[in-house]
Amino acid sequence: MTRGLRHRWRSVAIAALLLCGTGFAASDPNVGWIEVRSPHFLVYSNAGEREARPIADQFEQIRGLFHAAFANLRVDPAQPVLILAAKNENTMKILLPEDWR
């Protein structure tokens, strides 16, 4: 095999891998997730920051309500509470497949 032919095959192989990689990335359920932080919560969502920020704020409001209503209740855990905010039902099916069997 000549050097030029090997170079072409290598270029074709790289192009094919790149095309396959973009196809896998488009179907990857991990793509598009963002993290929004508030003082006591971490919200992970694939719906975008515009949707995730109010969720964090609402949980902070609920936490504040519990803190005001129950002064003796410990409402501040050592680590922020993790909240998964799925964009739609299809995302929930991926996260919790046993619930849709």
MARFI-11639 format. One line per 4 residues: their letters; for each residue x, y, z of C-alpha. Coordinates in pm, whole numbers, m for minus. Example, Ala and Ser with C-alpha at 12.3 -4.5 7.8 and 13.67 -1.06 7.14 Angstrom:
<recs>
as) 1230 m450 780 | 1367 m106 714
</recs>
This chain:
<recs>
mtrg) 0 0 0 | 144 337 m93 | 194 617 149 | m74 835 m15
lrhr) m330 556 m4 | m258 490 365 | m299 862 437 | m639 865 261
wrsv) m760 556 450 | m646 712 775 | m835 1034 691 | m1148 837 603
aiaa) m1124 637 926 | m1084 952 1136 | m1378 1118 960 | m1594 809 1019
lllc) m1503 805 1389 | m1585 1172 1422 | m1922 1124 1254 | m2001 827 1477
gtgf) m1894 1027 1782 | m2135 1309 1705 | m2415 1056 1661 | m2340 902 2000
aasd) m2318 1244 2165 | m2659 1340 2030 | m2817 1034 2190 | m2615 1055 2513
pnvg) m2853 1128 2802 | m2570 1298 2993 | m2537 1581 2741 | m2705 1908 2830
wiev) m2719 1874 3209 | m2630 2184 3409 | m2566 2252 3775 | m2731 2538 3962
rsph) m2614 2611 4315 | m2791 2786 4597 | m2674 2812 4959 | m2833 2479 5060
flvy) m2917 2298 4734 | m2755 2167 4415 | m2996 2140 4125 | m2898 1928 3825
snag) m3127 1974 3528 | m3136 1918 3155 | m3403 2188 3116 | m3156 2479 3122
erea) m3065 2740 3380 | m3381 2941 3317 | m3586 2648 3452 | m3338 2524 3714
rpia) m3277 2856 3894 | m3640 2898 4010 | m3638 2538 4138 | m3337 2615 4358
dqfe) m3503 2937 4477 | m3828 2757 4561 | m3645 2493 4764 | m3463 2772 4951
qirg) m3802 2930 5029 | m3939 2599 5159 | m3626 2552 5370 | m3671 2903 5510
lfha) m4033 2827 5597 | m3933 2512 5788 | m3653 2705 5960 | m3898 2978 6072
afan) m4178 2740 6172 | m3965 2486 6356 | m3683 2672 6528 | m3551 2356 6697
lrvd) m3552 2152 6374 | m3212 2106 6214 | m3265 2227 5855 | m2903 2276 5751
paqp) m2739 1946 5651 | m2360 1923 5630 | m2369 1907 5250 | m2607 2071 5001
vlil) m2911 1864 4911 | m2901 1726 4555 | m3209 1781 4339 | m3253 1620 3997
aakn) m3492 1825 3787 | m3570 1632 3468 | m3685 1823 3164 | m3960 1581 3067
entm) m4104 1234 3113 | m3862 1081 2862 | m3572 1193 3078 | m3738 1040 3383
kill) m3776 713 3193 | m3400 712 3139 | m3327 799 3503 | m3583 559 3655
pedw) m3652 287 3398 | m3797 45 3656 | m4086 285 3721 | m4201 261 3356
r) m4192 m119 3312
</recs>
